[in-house]
């Protein structure tokens, strides 16, 4: 079972970097994670779910640009983290977590 992520955990997430092998564009991943931090902090503060800046379905549908000749983030690590993020957001969205 996944663990419930906090905004602080997302803020401090680190991924292995790739170069000369396929990875995800770092800026795109970082931008999504910035939105996730805001959304989780929103939920943690007990604010209305409808006002969150990011929802689980958006994270589940995201597709990042792949890199090869420039640095990127390890795809397997990012994908696993995003699965946990989707689950965490779903818990908040369903009312399974109290602010």
Order of alpha helices (4+ residues) and beta strands (2+ residues): alpha-beta-beta-alpha-alpha-beta-beta-alpha
